Amino acid sequence: MTSLSPTRLKIIVLYILLGAGGLWHVLGLFQSTMEVLAAPMIIAIDAWLVWESTSKENSPKFIVWCALVGCISFIVEMLGVKTGVIFGVYNYGSILQPQLLHTPLAIGFAWVGMLLSSAAISVKILRERRVHPLIQSGLIALFMVIFDIAMEPAAVKLGYWQWSGGVIPLQNYGAWFGISYVFAYVGLRSSALPVRFPSVAIHAYFGQLLYFILIYFSHATP
């Protein structure tokens, strides 16, 4: 009997956790528990991706880039909530805790994690070919927007946040693309982002995509 490699085991566990979470929402099970665990799970998964993506070659720059992305994205989200200018008019619910100035701390972690997963997919598509950072940054930003398109209606359904008038504005997706592009370009240009990513980073993207798709088609209410 062939034993599972550590990498494959991590991927299986990731899909089990995210798939189970999605199915619980579909079936309406453990809803109060899922609400409590929402923010800790976001932080844990994205911190894990940072750990898995860290290499000896890029470690100092990579950690600094992750810290800056986490802090700046949180500030941008906080300003977005306060002004309604960046993404559109929206506000966070009470589920994602803790919060600072009505903005969940987990949001900064989420930006870092999704950028890493999107960057990992871009590297896979390009097959490690060297392309100009301007081009690769666009590819990374595109995958960020694709993820957000799937995530937004599910996140609203979960009560993570709400949009004014119940409509997700196109402005939100434009902001996601622009902000993601800048973060990705800085990471690539400074060589802070890894040349190679662990396969778990790619699966984290599709695992979370599966989770939000299951939520979207579920009948459970937060």
C-alpha positions as CSV (number, residue, x, y, z in Angstrom):
1,M,0.0,0.0,0.0
2,T,1.4,3.4,-1.1
3,S,1.6,6.0,1.7
4,L,0.4,9.5,1.1
5,S,3.0,12.2,0.7
6,P,2.9,15.1,3.2
7,T,1.9,17.4,0.4
8,R,-1.0,15.3,-0.8
9,L,-2.2,14.8,2.7
10,K,-2.3,18.5,3.3
11,I,-4.3,19.0,0.1
12,I,-6.8,16.3,1.1
13,V,-7.2,17.8,4.6
14,L,-7.8,21.2,3.0
15,Y,-10.5,20.0,0.7
16,I,-12.2,18.0,3.5
17,L,-12.3,21.0,5.8
18,L,-13.6,23.4,3.2
19,G,-15.9,20.9,1.6
20,A,-17.4,19.9,4.9
21,G,-17.9,23.6,5.9
22,G,-19.7,24.2,2.6
23,L,-21.9,21.1,3.0
24,W,-22.8,22.0,6.6
25,H,-24.1,25.3,5.3
26,V,-26.0,23.5,2.5
27,L,-27.6,21.2,5.1
28,G,-28.1,23.9,7.7
29,L,-25.9,22.2,10.3
30,F,-23.7,23.7,13.0
31,Q,-24.6,27.3,11.9
32,S,-23.7,29.0,15.2
33,T,-20.4,27.1,15.3
34,M,-19.6,28.1,11.7
35,E,-20.2,31.7,12.5
36,V,-17.7,31.6,15.5
37,L,-15.1,29.7,13.4
38,A,-15.4,31.9,10.3
39,A,-12.7,34.5,11.1
40,P,-10.3,32.1,12.9
41,M,-10.5,29.7,9.8
42,I,-9.7,32.6,7.4
43,I,-6.7,33.6,9.5
44,A,-5.5,30.0,10.0
45,I,-5.7,29.1,6.3
46,D,-4.0,32.2,5.1
47,A,-1.3,32.1,7.8
48,W,-0.7,28.5,6.7
49,L,-0.3,29.6,3.1
50,V,2.3,32.2,4.1
51,W,4.2,29.5,6.0
52,E,4.0,27.0,3.1
53,S,5.1,29.6,0.6
54,T,8.1,30.8,2.5
55,S,11.5,29.7,1.1
56,K,15.0,30.4,2.3
57,E,15.8,32.4,-0.8
58,N,13.0,35.0,-0.5
59,S,12.1,34.7,3.2
60,P,12.9,38.3,4.4
61,K,11.4,40.1,1.4
62,F,8.5,37.8,1.3
63,I,7.6,38.2,5.0
64,V,7.8,42.0,4.6
65,W,5.6,41.9,1.5
66,C,3.0,39.8,3.3
67,A,3.0,42.1,6.3
68,L,2.7,45.2,4.1
69,V,-0.1,43.7,2.0
70,G,-2.0,42.6,5.2
71,C,-1.7,46.0,6.8
72,I,-2.4,48.2,3.7
73,S,-5.3,46.0,2.5
74,F,-6.9,46.3,6.0
75,I,-6.5,50.1,5.9
76,V,-7.9,50.2,2.4
77,E,-10.9,48.1,3.5
78,M,-11.4,50.3,6.6
79,L,-11.4,53.4,4.4
80,G,-13.7,51.7,2.0
81,V,-16.3,51.1,4.8
82,K,-16.0,54.6,6.1
83,T,-16.1,56.5,2.8
84,G,-17.9,54.2,0.3
85,V,-15.6,55.6,-2.3
86,I,-13.2,52.7,-3.0
87,F,-15.4,49.6,-3.4
88,G,-18.8,51.1,-3.2
89,V,-21.1,51.5,-0.2
90,Y,-21.0,48.5,2.1
91,N,-20.6,47.5,5.8
92,Y,-19.4,44.5,7.6
93,G,-21.7,42.4,9.7
94,S,-20.9,41.1,13.2
95,I,-19.8,37.6,12.3
96,L,-16.2,38.2,11.4
97,Q,-14.6,39.0,14.7
98,P,-12.5,40.8,16.1
99,Q,-13.0,44.1,14.3
100,L,-11.2,47.4,14.4
101,L,-13.3,50.5,13.3
102,H,-16.0,48.2,12.0
103,T,-13.5,46.2,9.8
104,P,-12.6,42.5,10.6
105,L,-8.9,41.9,11.2
106,A,-9.2,38.7,9.2
107,I,-9.7,40.7,6.0
108,G,-6.0,41.6,5.8
109,F,-5.1,37.9,6.1
110,A,-7.7,37.1,3.4
111,W,-6.0,39.5,0.9
112,V,-2.6,38.0,1.5
113,G,-3.8,34.5,1.2
114,M,-5.8,35.1,-2.0
115,L,-2.9,37.0,-3.6
116,L,-0.6,34.1,-2.9
117,S,-3.1,31.6,-4.3
118,S,-3.6,33.7,-7.4
119,A,0.1,34.2,-7.9
120,A,0.6,30.4,-7.6
121,I,-2.0,29.8,-10.4
122,S,-0.3,32.4,-12.6
123,V,3.1,30.7,-12.1
124,K,1.5,27.3,-13.0
125,I,-0.1,28.8,-16.2
126,L,3.1,30.5,-17.3
127,R,5.0,27.2,-16.4
128,E,7.7,29.2,-14.7
129,R,8.5,31.2,-17.8
130,R,9.8,34.7,-17.1
131,V,7.4,37.3,-18.3
132,H,7.3,41.0,-17.6
133,P,5.8,41.8,-14.1
134,L,3.3,44.0,-15.8
135,I,1.8,41.0,-17.6
136,Q,1.9,38.6,-14.7
137,S,0.5,41.1,-12.3
138,G,-2.5,41.4,-14.7
139,L,-3.0,37.6,-14.6
140,I,-2.8,37.6,-10.8
141,A,-5.3,40.4,-10.6
142,L,-7.6,38.6,-13.0
143,F,-7.8,35.5,-10.8
144,M,-8.4,37.7,-7.8
145,V,-11.5,39.2,-9.5
146,I,-12.7,35.8,-10.7
147,F,-12.6,34.6,-7.1
148,D,-14.3,37.8,-5.8
149,I,-17.1,37.3,-8.3
150,A,-17.8,33.9,-6.8
151,M,-17.2,35.0,-3.2
152,E,-19.3,38.2,-3.1
153,P,-22.9,36.8,-3.2
154,A,-21.9,33.9,-0.9
155,A,-20.3,36.2,1.6
156,V,-23.4,38.4,1.6
157,K,-25.5,35.3,2.2
158,L,-23.3,34.4,5.2
159,G,-23.7,37.9,6.7
160,Y,-20.0,38.7,6.4
161,W,-21.0,42.1,4.8
162,Q,-23.8,43.8,3.0
163,W,-24.0,46.2,0.1
164,S,-26.1,49.3,-0.1
165,G,-29.3,48.4,-2.0
166,G,-28.4,44.8,-2.0
167,V,-26.5,45.2,-5.3
168,I,-22.8,44.5,-5.8
169,P,-21.4,47.4,-7.8
170,L,-19.0,46.9,-10.7
171,Q,-16.8,49.5,-9.0
172,N,-16.0,46.8,-6.4
173,Y,-14.5,44.5,-9.0
174,G,-12.6,47.3,-10.6
175,A,-11.1,48.2,-7.2
176,W,-10.2,44.6,-6.6
177,F,-8.4,44.4,-9.9
178,G,-6.5,47.6,-9.4
179,I,-5.5,47.0,-5.8
180,S,-4.5,43.4,-6.5
181,Y,-2.5,44.6,-9.5
182,V,-0.5,47.0,-7.5
183,F,0.2,44.5,-4.7
184,A,1.2,41.8,-7.2
185,Y,3.5,44.2,-9.2
186,V,5.3,45.3,-6.1
187,G,5.8,41.7,-5.0
188,L,7.1,40.6,-8.4
189,R,9.2,43.7,-9.1
190,S,10.9,43.4,-5.7
191,S,11.4,39.6,-6.1
192,A,9.4,39.2,-2.8
193,L,7.0,36.7,-4.4
194,P,8.4,33.2,-4.8
195,V,9.3,31.9,-8.2
196,R,7.8,28.6,-7.2
197,F,4.8,28.0,-5.0
198,P,3.7,24.9,-3.1
199,S,0.8,23.1,-4.8
200,V,-1.3,23.6,-1.7
201,A,-1.5,27.3,-2.6
202,I,-3.2,26.5,-5.9
203,H,-5.6,24.0,-4.2
204,A,-6.4,26.7,-1.5
205,Y,-7.8,28.8,-4.3
206,F,-10.1,26.1,-5.7
207,G,-11.0,24.7,-2.3
208,Q,-12.2,28.1,-1.1
209,L,-13.9,28.6,-4.5
210,L,-15.8,25.3,-3.9
211,Y,-16.7,26.5,-0.4
212,F,-18.3,29.7,-1.6
213,I,-20.1,28.1,-4.6
214,L,-21.6,25.5,-2.2
215,I,-22.7,28.5,0.1
216,Y,-24.3,30.3,-2.9
217,F,-26.4,27.3,-3.8
218,S,-27.3,26.4,-0.3
219,H,-30.7,27.2,1.4
220,A,-29.2,27.9,4.8
221,T,-29.5,31.3,6.3
222,P,-26.8,32.9,8.5
